[in-house]
Amino acid sequence: MSENSPPGTLDRAFDIVGFDLDGTLLDTSPDLAAAVNHALALAGRPLLSPEQVEPMIGGGAKEMLRLALEASGGCEPDVFRGYYKEMLRHYDAHIADLTQPYPGALEALDALAGQGVKLAVVTNKFEALAVRLLGLLGLLDRFETVIGGDTLGPGNAKPSAAPIVEMIARCGGGRAAFLGDSIYDVMAAKAAGIPAIAVSFGFLHGPVEELGADAVIDHYDDLIPTLARLAP
């Protein structure tokens, strides 16, 4: 512990650590796939497994459904709107049925909090859905702020740097790092000038090494040592 560390805390590599939600902090694929399949069933389309839906996650709910419908022929915009509303309705009603934190995630959050690190969530999920999900799982109070894809208005979701910059401001400033599983996460962190850590267990669209992150972790046990290596 350094002379300037608050009593009871350890030296910390970063003052703020931000997390993407879907595919990074939480495995939401079973509940997202169920919502997508609800819309696909209404459209008379073949249903998809959670593994098939995973690569479609990351760009927001609308993009996820668009990709799911494209897999079986696409959809006209006026009809799409109805399926999209039905998917959101189903997801809101079943948002936490099967979703779970990834192994080691809660322990890592506890360890970071014990070092006095401020924790945040920055997701392309709608803010209201993210807050509802974290609340149902009993995790909401762990985070200083939750920023959704709609929080800052159109054009300000990841890969924009705006939500990462806002995260840092809401957490009081300081050294920050960000974890994610998609190119949107890495691009947003880099655009904001902070280190990006990719998780190899997330909803990947391709090899994790191709995301261009500053580091990759295979398990949450690796997070704190990785943050220490990336410390400025």
BELGIDA-V413787 format. One record per pair of residues at least 12 apart in sequence whose C-alpha atoms are under 10 Angstrom apart, sorted by the first residue. I is the first residue (numbers start at 1). J is the second residue. Records with the same first field share a line. If there is no record, write none. Layout:
I: J + J
This chain:
1: 115
5: 115 + 116
6: 115 + 116
7: 116
8: 114 + 115 + 116
9: 112 + 113 + 114 + 115 + 116 + 117
10: 111 + 112 + 114 + 115 + 116 + 117
11: 115 + 116 + 117 + 228
12: 112 + 113 + 114 + 115 + 116 + 117 + 175 + 224 + 227 + 228 + 231
13: 112 + 115 + 117 + 175 + 176 + 177 + 224 + 225 + 226 + 227 + 228 + 229 + 230 + 231 + 232
14: 112 + 115 + 116 + 117 + 118 + 174 + 175 + 176 + 177 + 224 + 227 + 228 + 230 + 231 + 232
15: 112 + 115 + 116 + 117 + 118 + 119 + 168 + 171 + 172 + 173 + 174 + 175 + 176 + 177
16: 112 + 113 + 116 + 117 + 118 + 119 + 120 + 144 + 167 + 168 + 171 + 172 + 173 + 174 + 175 + 176 + 177 + 178
17: 109 + 112 + 113 + 117 + 118 + 119 + 120 + 121 + 143 + 167 + 168 + 171 + 175 + 176 + 177 + 178 + 179 + 227
18: 118 + 119 + 120 + 121 + 122 + 123 + 143 + 144 + 145 + 146 + 164 + 167 + 168 + 176 + 177 + 178 + 179 + 180 + 189 + 196
19: 119 + 120 + 121 + 122 + 123 + 143 + 146 + 177 + 178 + 179 + 180 + 181 + 185 + 197
20: 58 + 120 + 121 + 122 + 123 + 124 + 125 + 146 + 147 + 148 + 158 + 178 + 179 + 180 + 181 + 182 + 184 + 185
21: 58 + 101 + 120 + 121 + 122 + 123 + 124 + 125 + 130 + 133 + 134 + 146 + 148 + 179 + 180 + 181
22: 54 + 57 + 58 + 60 + 99 + 101 + 123 + 124 + 125 + 130 + 180 + 181 + 182 + 202 + 203
23: 54 + 55 + 57 + 58 + 101 + 102 + 180 + 181 + 182 + 199 + 200 + 201 + 202 + 203 + 204
24: 101 + 102 + 105 + 123 + 179 + 180 + 181 + 182 + 198 + 199 + 200 + 201 + 202 + 203 + 220
25: 100 + 101 + 102 + 103 + 104 + 105 + 106 + 109 + 121 + 179 + 180 + 181 + 199 + 202 + 220
26: 99 + 100 + 101 + 102 + 103 + 105 + 133 + 134 + 202
27: 54 + 98 + 99 + 100 + 101 + 102 + 103 + 201 + 202 + 203
28: 50 + 54 + 57 + 95 + 96 + 97 + 98 + 99 + 100 + 101 + 102 + 133 + 203
29: 49 + 50 + 51 + 52 + 53 + 54 + 55 + 57 + 98 + 99 + 100 + 202 + 203
30: 49 + 50 + 51 + 53 + 54 + 95 + 96 + 97 + 98 + 99 + 100
31: 50 + 90 + 91 + 92 + 94 + 95 + 96 + 97 + 98 + 99
32: 50 + 53 + 54 + 57 + 61 + 64 + 65 + 87 + 88 + 90 + 91 + 94 + 95 + 96 + 98 + 99
33: 47 + 48 + 49 + 50 + 51 + 52 + 53 + 54 + 56 + 57 + 64 + 65 + 68 + 87 + 91
34: 47 + 48 + 49 + 50 + 53 + 87 + 90 + 91 + 94 + 95 + 98
35: 65 + 84 + 86 + 87 + 88 + 89 + 90 + 91 + 92 + 93 + 94 + 95
36: 48 + 49 + 50 + 53 + 61 + 64 + 65 + 66 + 68 + 69 + 83 + 84 + 86 + 87 + 88 + 90 + 91
37: 49 + 50 + 53 + 65 + 68 + 87 + 90
38: 83 + 86 + 87 + 88 + 89 + 90 + 91
39: 65 + 68 + 69 + 80 + 82 + 83 + 84 + 85 + 86 + 87 + 88 + 89 + 90
40: 65 + 68 + 69 + 72 + 83 + 87
41: 83
42: 82 + 83 + 86 + 87
43: 69 + 75 + 79 + 80 + 82 + 83
44: 72
45: 68 + 69 + 71 + 72 + 73
46: 68 + 69 + 71 + 72
47: 68 + 69 + 72
48: 68 + 71
51: 203
52: 68 + 203
53: 65 + 67 + 68 + 203
54: 202 + 203 + 204 + 205
55: 67 + 182 + 202 + 203 + 204 + 205 + 206
56: 68 + 203 + 204 + 205
57: 124 + 125 + 181 + 182 + 202 + 203 + 204 + 205
58: 123 + 124 + 125 + 158 + 180 + 181 + 182 + 183 + 184 + 185 + 203 + 204 + 205
59: 123 + 124 + 125 + 149 + 157 + 158 + 159 + 182 + 183 + 184
60: 123 + 124 + 125 + 126 + 148 + 149 + 150 + 157 + 158
61: 84 + 87 + 88 + 124 + 125 + 126 + 149
62: 80 + 81 + 84 + 85 + 87 + 88 + 125
63: 84
64: 84
65: 80 + 83 + 84 + 87
66: 80 + 83 + 84
69: 83
88: 129
91: 129
92: 128 + 129 + 132 + 133
94: 133
95: 129 + 130 + 132 + 133 + 134 + 136
96: 132 + 133 + 134 + 135 + 136 + 137
97: 136 + 137
99: 133 + 137
100: 137
101: 137 + 139
102: 201 + 202 + 219 + 220
103: 219 + 220 + 221
104: 219 + 220 + 221 + 222 + 223
105: 219 + 220 + 221 + 223
106: 139 + 142 + 220
107: 220 + 221
108: 220 + 221 + 222 + 223 + 224
109: 142 + 143 + 220 + 223 + 224
110: 142
111: 224
112: 223 + 224
113: 142 + 143
117: 144 + 171 + 175 + 176
118: 142 + 143 + 144 + 145 + 168 + 171 + 172 + 173 + 174 + 176
119: 141 + 142 + 143 + 144 + 145 + 146 + 167 + 171 + 176 + 178
120: 140 + 142 + 143 + 144 + 145 + 146 + 147 + 164 + 167 + 168 + 170 + 171 + 178
121: 134 + 140 + 142 + 143 + 144 + 145 + 146 + 147 + 148 + 163 + 164 + 167 + 178 + 179
122: 145 + 146 + 147 + 148 + 149 + 151 + 157 + 158 + 163 + 164 + 166 + 167 + 178 + 179 + 180 + 185
123: 146 + 147 + 148 + 149 + 150 + 151 + 157 + 158 + 163 + 164 + 180 + 184 + 185
124: 147 + 148 + 149 + 150 + 151 + 156 + 157 + 158 + 159 + 163 + 184 + 185
125: 147 + 148 + 149 + 150 + 151 + 157
126: 147 + 148 + 149 + 150 + 151
127: 146 + 147 + 148 + 149 + 150 + 151 + 152
128: 146 + 147 + 148 + 149 + 150 + 151
129: 148
130: 146 + 147 + 148 + 149
131: 145 + 146 + 147 + 148
134: 146
143: 171
144: 167 + 170 + 171 + 172
145: 166 + 167 + 168 + 170 + 171
146: 163 + 167 + 170
147: 163 + 164 + 166 + 167 + 170
148: 163
149: 163
150: 163
151: 163
152: 166
157: 184 + 185 + 188
158: 182 + 183 + 184 + 185 + 186 + 187 + 188 + 189 + 191
159: 182 + 183 + 184 + 185 + 186 + 187 + 188 + 189 + 190 + 191 + 192
160: 184 + 185 + 187 + 188 + 189 + 190 + 191 + 192
161: 184 + 185 + 186 + 187 + 188 + 189 + 190 + 191 + 192 + 193 + 194
162: 188 + 189 + 191 + 192
163: 188 + 189 + 192
164: 176 + 177 + 178 + 185 + 188 + 189 + 190 + 191 + 192 + 193 + 194
165: 188 + 189 + 191 + 192 + 193 + 194
166: 192
168: 192
175: 194 + 195 + 231 + 232
176: 189 + 192 + 193 + 194 + 195 + 196 + 227 + 231 + 232
177: 189 + 190 + 192 + 193 + 194 + 195 + 196 + 197 + 227 + 230 + 231
178: 190 + 194 + 195 + 196 + 197 + 198 + 213 + 227
179: 195 + 196 + 197 + 198 + 199 + 213 + 215 + 216 + 217 + 223
180: 196 + 197 + 198 + 199 + 200 + 202 + 203 + 213 + 216
181: 196 + 197 + 198 + 199 + 200 + 201 + 202 + 203 + 204 + 205 + 208 + 211 + 213 + 216
182: 198 + 199 + 200 + 202 + 203 + 204 + 205 + 206 + 208 + 211 + 213
183: 198 + 204 + 205 + 206 + 208 + 210 + 211 + 212 + 213
184: 211
185: 197 + 198 + 211 + 213
186: 198 + 211 + 212 + 213 + 214
187: 211 + 212 + 213
189: 213
190: 212 + 213 + 214
194: 214 + 232
195: 213 + 214 + 215 + 227 + 230 + 231 + 232
196: 211 + 212 + 213 + 214 + 215 + 216 + 230
197: 211 + 212 + 213 + 214 + 215 + 216 + 217 + 223 + 226 + 227 + 230
198: 211 + 212 + 213 + 214 + 215 + 216 + 217 + 218
199: 213 + 215 + 216 + 217 + 218 + 219 + 220 + 223
200: 216 + 217 + 218 + 219
201: 216 + 217 + 218 + 219 + 220
202: 218
214: 226 + 230
215: 227 + 229 + 230
